Amino acid sequence: MVYKALHLGLSQDRAIKKVPKQGMRPGEAHYLKTLRHPGIPILYDIEEDESFLYLIEEYLQGCTLYDLVLNQGTLLPETVFAYGKQICEAVHYLHSAGNIPVLYLDLQPKNLMVCEDAIKLIDFDCAANIQEANQSPRRYGSPGFFAPEQESFGQLDERTDVYAIGKVLFFMSTGHSGAPGEPPGHGTVGRVIRTCLCQEKEGRYASVRALWEALLDAEAQFAAGPPLLTVGVSGSRPGVGATHLALGLCSYLRSIGLTVVYEEENQSGAVDSMSGALGLKKDRGGCFNLCGLALRPYYGKAVDIQDHPRQVTVRDFGHGRRIGRDAQRLRCDADIILCGGQPWERDADGQALAWAKQCQRAVTLYRNRRRPGRLGIFGDAWEVPYFTDPFGIGGQVPVFYEQLWAAIGGKKEVSLRKSRLGRIFRKTGRKAAWWG
């Protein structure tokens, strides 16, 4: 049982843990009293009665990493790197603070607190030095996060905690601990996770320090990244579905391992409304994190905010378009124009098509009305498939976005000559232009 208490003399909050003496392992009380590290809560004092110990500790205000991912979805790659390095620093301190390394042995998202941008290790009940851990007749850990040698009663060492850190990195990237043999994800962080989760200890990083250095190198490679691609999404009129289409594109690009930032370039206030309803907070880059996507609300051109590392920027212009002096500032490498396709939308759709001809690269689509056949001025042009959740696209929707991504320059050697997208280019009098 954990209580929140007030220190009357200092007017400071404390956490008091009530721990039964019966069957108690050395764990928390034994190790915390000598540890001083920013990633480990301070143990101020220990009181006791006949049956219990009372550990008076630093009060941590925040949420567990498990709750953070459960409520907000998978984390952005830069956040995974930042949290991963902090976890490594705290665990490395445990391994190197004394003459004999202390193993944590129960590293999992519910034992990690997120206090603003700081990660704290909590619950040291399973911690033990290497000698005690290997001599104990019992093994401890959490299902889905303990290393193979913990389950098979093999020899434990620092690489046992390395495996668990890899599982936590996997959880931050995917939202679950992963089934045996499941790929660890894309990109630089995926390569780090793959090494951590090697079944044989010899294949893992030799120490947590080595893992920290690997994360640092991977973060530098990620920040360098490939050249940026900026995609604009516009609708012919309000309510046609440009925001839905843009968020779905972001989700698809995230699913294939690309780092994408959604930027709201309209004054609808949709991002602020959505984040407020979900209780999300902005990061230092002014973005909200939802399902592993960085969503940046509209700030206007006068606000200068630290940029997120990204490979693709998706700009949602809503209806209407950049005009006048903003045209050059908001210029995109490729544009997606979404039209309504109904007879009464002919004027708005016609204006959107005329504007599309002025773009460097453009694809025009029309909205799916959940009715059979082809409607409006587009004849047999390509329609957007109907889907309800832009953050969890499924069915044929990923196939649609794969073709759309190819059309705007996301892949090499893609031919539209015989495709429905090719007919769109021919109908609008445009040539297919490709990125190398």
LUMDRENGU-421642 format. One record per residue (C-alpha): residue in three letters; y, z negated, x negated. Coordinates in Angstrom, 2 decimals, always signed. Each point is the difference from the previous one (the first is absolute). Layout:
N
ala|Y|Z|X
...
This chain:
436
met|+0.00|+0.00|+0.00
val|+3.47|+0.91|-1.28
tyr|+3.15|-1.75|+1.18
lys|+3.63|+0.92|-0.42
ala|+1.95|-3.09|-1.05
leu|+3.55|-0.94|-0.94
his|+0.78|-1.91|-3.21
leu|+2.53|-2.51|+1.33
gly|+1.59|-0.72|-3.35
leu|+0.50|+3.64|-1.06
ser|+0.25|+1.59|+3.49
gln|-2.51|+2.63|-1.10
asp|-3.05|+1.36|+1.79
arg|-3.45|-0.71|-1.41
ala|-3.52|+1.11|+0.90
ile|-2.58|-2.82|+0.22
lys|-3.66|+1.04|-0.19
lys|-2.53|-2.47|+1.39
val|-3.25|+0.52|-1.93
pro|-3.27|-1.92|+0.75
lys|-1.34|-1.86|-3.02
gln|-3.62|+0.51|+1.06
gly|-1.50|+2.96|-1.83
met|+3.36|+0.94|-1.52
arg|-0.01|+2.32|-3.02
pro|+2.54|-0.42|-2.85
gly|+1.92|+3.03|+1.34
glu|+3.58|-0.33|+1.05
ala|+0.91|-3.56|-0.96
his|-1.61|+0.29|-3.42
tyr|+1.66|+3.24|-1.05
leu|+3.36|+0.04|+1.78
lys|+1.20|-3.25|-1.58
thr|+0.24|+1.66|-3.44
leu|+1.07|+3.55|+0.99
arg|+3.61|+1.19|-0.03
his|+0.47|+3.67|+0.88
pro|+2.30|+1.81|+2.50
gly|-3.06|+1.46|+1.74
ile|-1.72|-3.40|+0.49
pro|+1.32|-2.72|+2.36
ile|+1.08|-3.26|-1.62
leu|-2.11|-3.11|+0.59
tyr|+2.48|-2.89|+0.07
asp|-2.27|-2.95|+0.73
ile|-3.40|-1.14|+1.27
glu|-0.57|-2.85|+2.45
glu|-3.32|-1.22|+1.37
asp|-1.77|-2.30|+2.41
glu|-3.68|-0.84|+0.43
ser|-0.98|+3.43|+1.37
phe|+2.67|+2.52|-0.98
leu|+2.24|+1.25|-2.76
tyr|+3.54|+1.08|+0.91
leu|+1.40|+2.72|-2.26
ile|+3.80|+0.12|+0.20
glu|+0.94|+3.55|-0.97
glu|+2.90|+2.43|-0.03
tyr|+0.64|+1.34|+3.50
leu|-0.26|+3.80|+0.11
gln|+1.84|+1.89|+2.71
gly|-1.40|+3.44|+0.71
cys|-3.23|+1.57|+1.21
thr|-3.36|+0.82|-1.52
leu|-0.61|+3.44|-1.43
tyr|-2.67|+0.41|+2.66
asp|+2.48|-0.59|+2.83
leu|+2.59|+2.26|-1.62
val|-2.39|+2.97|-0.12
leu|-1.43|-0.84|+3.43
asn|+3.47|+0.05|+1.58
gln|+1.73|+2.75|-1.99
gly|-2.85|+2.23|-1.14
thr|-0.86|+1.14|-3.50
leu|+2.61|-0.55|-2.68
leu|+2.06|+2.57|-1.87
pro|-1.28|+0.92|-3.47
glu|+2.99|-1.59|-1.74
thr|-0.67|-3.22|+1.91
val|-3.69|+0.11|-0.95
phe|+1.00|+0.30|-3.66
ala|+2.57|-2.81|+0.24
tyr|-2.36|-2.43|+1.75
gly|-2.95|+1.01|-2.17
lys|+1.89|-0.80|-3.20
gln|+1.05|-3.41|+1.35
ile|-3.60|-0.83|+0.93
cys|-1.11|+1.00|-3.49
glu|+2.63|-2.20|-1.61
ala|-1.06|-3.08|+1.97
val|-3.74|+0.54|-0.57
his|+0.56|+0.75|-3.70
tyr|+1.83|-3.32|-0.26
leu|-3.07|-1.75|+1.46
his|-2.24|+1.76|-2.51
ser|+2.15|-0.85|-3.01
ala|+1.78|-3.30|+0.77
gly|-2.67|-2.28|-1.45
asn|-2.65|-0.03|-2.69
ile|-2.61|+1.18|+2.52
pro|+0.93|+2.79|+2.47
val|+0.23|-1.09|+3.63
leu|-1.37|+2.60|+2.45
tyr|+1.53|+0.22|+3.47
leu|-3.19|+1.42|+1.60
asp|+1.36|+0.41|+3.55
leu|+2.78|+2.54|-0.27
gln|+0.55|+1.55|+3.42
pro|+3.01|+0.85|+2.24
lys|-0.14|-3.26|+1.98
asn|+0.39|-1.96|-3.26
leu|+3.17|+1.84|-1.01
met|+3.37|-0.94|+1.46
val|+2.90|+2.47|+0.15
cys|+3.24|-1.98|-0.33
glu|+2.73|+2.64|+0.28
asp|-0.95|+2.26|-2.95
ala|-2.02|-2.63|-1.90
ile|-3.79|-0.42|+0.09
lys|-1.49|-3.50|-0.18
leu|-3.65|-0.98|-0.54
ile|-1.12|-2.67|+2.45
asp|-3.28|-1.84|+0.67
phe|-1.60|-0.81|-3.34
asp|-3.13|-1.56|+1.56
cys|-2.32|+2.48|-1.73
ala|+1.77|-0.03|-3.40
ala|-2.07|-1.17|-2.97
asn|-0.07|+0.50|-3.74
ile|-2.58|+2.45|-1.31
gln|-2.49|-2.69|-1.02
glu|+0.10|-1.81|+3.35
ala|-0.12|+3.27|+1.95
asn|-3.16|+1.20|-1.76
gln|-1.75|-3.39|+0.13
ser|+0.61|-0.57|+3.72
pro|-3.10|+0.38|+2.21
arg|+2.21|+1.59|+2.68
arg|+2.26|+3.04|+0.02
tyr|+3.22|+0.30|+1.97
gly|+2.17|+2.88|+1.18
ser|+1.07|+1.99|+3.06
pro|-2.14|+2.84|+1.43
gly|+1.38|+3.40|-0.88
phe|+1.93|-1.28|-3.02
phe|-2.44|-1.78|-2.35
ala|-1.47|+1.82|-3.00
pro|-3.67|+1.12|-0.15
glu|-0.81|-2.66|-2.62
gln|+1.18|-2.75|+2.36
glu|-2.55|+1.11|+2.59
ser|-2.85|+0.57|-2.47
phe|+0.62|-3.23|-2.02
gly|+0.87|+2.03|-3.08
gln|+2.24|-1.16|-2.83
leu|+3.62|-0.56|+1.10
asp|+3.04|+0.67|-2.19
glu|+3.56|+1.34|+0.21
arg|-1.28|+3.37|+1.19
thr|-1.23|-1.70|+3.18
asp|+3.62|-0.63|+0.98
val|+0.91|+3.55|-1.10
tyr|-2.44|+1.31|+2.63
ala|+1.63|-2.14|+2.70
ile|+3.49|+1.20|-0.99
gly|-1.28|+3.57|+0.42
lys|-1.19|-0.89|+3.50
val|+3.42|-1.44|+0.86
leu|+1.70|+3.18|-1.30
phe|-2.40|+2.00|+2.17
phe|+0.87|-2.16|+3.01
met|+3.75|+0.47|-0.52
ser|-0.49|+3.78|-0.23
thr|-2.43|+0.48|+2.90
gly|+0.16|-3.06|+2.27
his|-3.64|-1.01|-0.57
ser|-2.23|-1.15|-2.86
gly|-2.10|+3.17|-0.04
ala|-3.69|+0.69|+0.41
pro|-2.27|+0.35|-3.06
gly|+0.55|+3.39|-1.61
glu|+3.13|+0.77|+2.02
pro|+2.58|+1.99|-2.03
pro|+2.84|-2.26|-1.20
gly|+2.81|+2.28|+1.12
his|+2.20|+2.68|-1.53
gly|+2.37|+0.16|-2.92
thr|+0.66|-2.32|-2.90
val|-0.72|-3.25|+1.85
gly|-3.34|+1.45|+1.12
arg|-1.08|+0.50|-3.61
val|+0.86|-3.62|-0.83
ile|-1.95|-1.27|+3.01
arg|-3.01|+2.13|-0.92
thr|-0.20|-1.65|-3.44
cys|+0.39|-3.51|+1.45
leu|-2.82|+0.54|+2.50
cys|-2.62|+1.20|-2.47
gln|-3.30|-1.69|+0.93
glu|-0.80|-0.72|-3.65
lys|+2.45|-2.37|-1.67
glu|+0.04|+2.10|-3.16
gly|+1.66|+2.83|+1.92
arg|+2.93|-2.12|+1.21
tyr|+3.17|-0.96|-1.83
ala|-0.90|-2.51|-2.69
ser|+2.66|-2.46|+1.16
val|+2.67|-0.51|+2.62
arg|+2.56|+0.73|-2.70
ala|-1.58|+3.45|-0.49
leu|+0.12|+0.54|+3.77
trp|+3.69|-0.95|+0.05
glu|+0.70|+2.57|-2.74
ala|-1.93|+2.65|+1.95
leu|+2.09|-0.72|+3.11
leu|+3.18|+0.27|-2.08
asp|-1.08|+3.42|-1.35
ala|-1.06|+1.19|+3.46
glu|+3.33|-1.10|+1.46
ala|+1.88|+1.99|-2.67
gln|-2.10|+3.10|+0.75
phe|+0.60|-0.46|+3.72
ala|+3.77|-0.36|-0.49
ala|+0.11|+3.18|-2.10
gly|-2.07|+1.85|+2.62
pro|+0.11|+3.71|+0.79
pro|+3.23|+1.76|+1.08
leu|+1.39|-1.14|+3.34
leu|-0.29|+2.12|+3.14
thr|+2.41|-0.58|+2.88
val|-1.04|+1.08|+3.50
gly|+2.37|+0.03|+2.95
val|-1.22|-0.37|+3.59
ser|+2.29|+1.00|+2.87
gly|-0.35|+0.36|+3.76
ser|+1.70|+2.52|+2.23
arg|+1.14|-2.74|+2.41
pro|-0.25|-3.79|+0.51
gly|-3.48|-1.22|+0.95
val|-1.87|+3.07|-1.20
gly|-2.06|-2.14|-2.44
ala|+1.49|+0.57|-3.47
thr|-0.33|-3.68|-0.99
his|-3.62|-0.12|+1.20
leu|-0.78|+3.15|-1.98
ala|+1.76|-1.32|-3.14
leu|-1.82|-3.36|+0.06
gly|-3.32|+1.75|+0.51
leu|+0.70|+2.19|-3.04
cys|+0.78|-3.13|-2.05
ser|-3.29|-1.59|+1.09
tyr|-1.95|+3.11|-0.95
leu|+1.63|+0.23|-3.45
arg|-0.74|-3.70|-0.55
ser|-3.66|+0.61|+0.93
ile|-0.39|+2.68|-2.70
gly|+1.41|-2.27|-2.69
leu|+3.64|+1.09|-0.17
thr|+2.87|-2.46|-0.10
val|+2.41|+0.79|+2.81
val|+3.24|-1.50|+1.30
tyr|+1.20|+0.64|+3.55
glu|+3.80|+0.20|+0.23
glu|+1.76|-0.19|+3.34
glu|+2.88|+2.47|-0.12
asn|+1.05|-0.44|+3.61
gln|+1.73|-2.78|+1.91
ser|-2.76|-0.76|+2.51
gly|-0.66|-3.43|-1.54
ala|-3.74|+0.49|+0.52
val|-1.04|-1.55|-3.31
asp|+2.09|-3.13|+0.50
ser|-1.29|-0.37|+3.57
met|-3.63|+0.39|-1.06
ser|+0.30|-2.36|-2.96
gly|+1.82|-2.58|+2.11
ala|-2.75|+0.05|+2.62
leu|-2.64|-0.51|-2.71
gly|+1.97|-2.62|-1.94
leu|+0.13|+2.06|-3.21
lys|+2.42|-0.75|-2.83
lys|+1.72|+2.45|-2.31
asp|-0.96|+0.18|-3.65
arg|+2.42|+0.38|-2.91
gly|+0.07|+3.75|+0.56
gly|+1.24|-0.47|+3.56
cys|-3.31|+1.17|+1.49
phe|-2.46|-1.51|+2.43
asn|-3.70|+0.11|-0.88
leu|-2.27|+0.97|+2.88
cys|-3.61|+1.15|-0.47
gly|+0.68|+0.80|-3.65
leu|+3.04|+2.15|+0.76
ala|+3.54|-0.66|-1.18
leu|+2.30|+0.52|+2.98
arg|+3.68|+0.19|-0.85
pro|+2.42|-0.36|+2.94
tyr|+3.23|+1.93|+0.27
tyr|+2.75|-1.44|-2.22
gly|+2.42|+2.90|-0.24
lys|+1.15|+1.73|-3.14
ala|+2.23|-2.86|-1.18
val|-2.86|-2.43|-0.70
asp|-1.61|+0.15|-3.45
ile|-3.42|-1.70|-0.04
gln|-2.63|-0.15|-2.73
asp|-2.44|+2.87|+0.45
his|-3.72|-0.47|+0.53
pro|-2.31|+1.94|-2.32
arg|-1.41|+2.84|+2.05
gln|-1.64|+3.39|-0.25
val|+1.16|+1.23|+3.39
thr|+3.04|-0.83|+2.12
val|-0.18|+0.76|+3.72
arg|+3.43|+0.06|+1.62
asp|+0.12|-0.36|+3.77
phe|+3.17|+1.69|+1.29
gly|-0.84|-0.56|+3.67
his|+1.68|+2.70|+2.04
gly|+2.90|+1.98|-1.38
arg|+0.35|+0.63|-3.71
arg|+2.03|-0.57|-3.08
ile|+3.32|+1.78|+0.26
gly|+3.21|+0.34|-1.93
arg|+0.47|-2.15|-3.07
asp|-3.40|-1.74|+0.42
ala|-1.97|+3.25|-0.24
gln|-0.33|+0.03|-3.79
arg|-0.62|-3.75|-0.30
leu|-2.88|+0.13|+2.48
arg|-1.49|+3.29|-1.14
cys|-3.82|+0.08|+0.16
asp|-2.62|+1.97|-1.92
ala|-1.79|+0.86|+3.24
asp|+0.73|-0.44|+3.70
ile|-2.09|-0.51|+3.12
ile|+1.67|+0.99|+3.27
leu|-1.54|-1.34|+3.22
cys|+0.87|+1.74|+3.28
gly|-0.79|-0.85|+3.61
gly|-1.43|+3.38|+0.99
gln|+0.89|-0.27|+3.70
pro|+2.02|+2.66|+1.83
trp|+2.84|-2.46|+0.74
glu|+0.19|-0.83|-3.72
arg|+0.59|+3.61|-0.99
asp|+3.62|-0.52|-1.11
ala|-0.75|-3.06|-2.15
asp|-3.13|+1.62|-1.46
gly|+1.89|+3.21|-0.74
gln|+2.66|-1.91|-1.93
ala|-2.71|-1.80|-1.99
leu|-1.68|+3.30|-0.87
ala|+3.32|+1.48|-1.09
trp|+0.61|-3.01|-2.22
ala|-3.54|+0.27|-1.45
lys|+0.83|+3.47|-1.35
gln|+2.71|-1.58|-2.17
cys|-2.40|-2.45|-1.66
gln|-1.54|+0.56|-3.41
arg|-3.51|-0.57|+1.35
ala|-0.68|-0.73|+3.66
val|-2.89|-0.30|+2.43
thr|+0.70|+0.02|+3.75
leu|-2.36|-1.69|+2.44
tyr|+0.07|-0.89|+3.66
arg|-0.98|-3.16|+1.78
asn|-3.40|-0.44|+1.65
arg|+0.34|-0.74|+3.72
arg|-3.70|-0.86|+0.43
arg|-0.38|+3.16|+2.06
pro|-2.17|+3.03|-0.79
gly|+1.56|+3.29|-1.03
arg|+3.11|+1.01|-1.86
leu|+3.38|-0.75|+1.53
gly|+3.60|+1.07|-0.36
ile|+1.54|+2.41|-2.44
phe|-2.62|-0.50|-2.72
gly|-2.86|+1.97|+1.53
asp|-3.02|-0.71|-2.21
ala|+1.85|-2.09|-2.63
trp|-1.55|-3.16|-1.43
glu|+0.36|-3.18|+2.03
val|+0.04|-3.63|-1.14
pro|-3.17|-1.80|+1.14
tyr|+0.52|-2.96|+2.30
phe|-0.53|-3.45|-1.55
thr|+1.21|-3.44|+1.02
asp|+0.10|-2.01|-3.24
pro|+1.83|+1.58|-2.97
phe|-1.20|-2.84|-2.26
gly|-3.70|+0.51|+0.80
ile|-0.52|+3.74|+0.35
gly|-3.54|+1.19|+0.67
gly|-2.04|+2.78|+1.57
gln|+1.39|+3.46|-0.75
val|+3.45|-1.32|-0.88
pro|-0.68|-0.33|-3.77
val|-1.15|+3.65|-0.01
phe|+3.30|+0.98|+1.61
tyr|+1.98|-1.92|-2.62
glu|-2.12|+1.43|-2.81
gln|+0.96|+3.51|+1.10
leu|+3.62|-1.01|+0.52
trp|+0.17|-1.62|-3.44
ala|-1.38|+3.20|-1.52
ala|+2.57|+2.08|+1.87
ile|+3.00|-1.93|-1.31
gly|-1.17|+0.17|-3.59
gly|-2.31|-2.94|-0.49
lys|-2.87|+2.08|-1.45
lys|-0.45|+3.00|-2.24
glu|-1.59|+3.32|+0.96
val|+0.15|-0.44|+3.76
ser|+0.05|+3.24|+2.00
leu|+1.55|+0.15|+3.45
arg|-0.73|+3.68|+0.43
lys|-2.73|-0.57|+2.60
ser|+0.96|-3.45|+1.22
arg|+1.90|-1.08|+3.08
leu|+2.73|-1.34|-2.29
gly|+0.27|+3.51|-1.43
arg|+0.77|+1.30|+3.48
ile|+2.81|-2.54|+0.22
phe|+1.55|+1.34|-3.19
arg|-0.30|+3.57|+1.28
lys|+1.43|-0.86|+3.41
thr|+3.05|-1.65|-1.53
gly|+0.47|+2.82|-2.48
arg|-0.60|-2.22|-3.03
lys|-2.06|+0.50|-3.10
ala|-2.51|-2.57|-1.23
ala|+1.44|-1.64|-3.10
trp|-2.21|-2.27|-2.07
trp|+0.34|-2.81|-2.45
gly|-1.73|+0.41|-3.34
